């Protein structure tokens, strides 16, 4: 894990796979509905950045944001932190990294 910006923790594919397998993370996909429908990481829930409302995120979960390649997920972190939420982690490689590695897709 490396921090590209203060307050942001970059997770890699192994971190995401492990967190999903052991149930320790809630992966929040901030891509648009048509992108999610075309394919997403199994277990990820959709919360599009275009209509992002930090107040609607679950409070009792370790949330990790994901998007296509890590740009929108970092923006979602900024929004969540600005709303006072203690969320710092995102999947830096995003869906493109996941799919390119041959991981399962729904």
Secondary structure as UniProt FT lines:
FT   TURN            6..7
FT   STRAND          9..11
FT   HELIX           13..22
FT   STRAND          26..29
FT   HELIX           33..38
FT   TURN            42..43
FT   STRAND          45..46
FT   HELIX           49..51
FT   HELIX           54..56
FT   STRAND          63..66
FT   HELIX           71..82
FT   TURN            83..84
FT   STRAND          89..91
FT   HELIX           94..100
FT   TURN            101..102
//
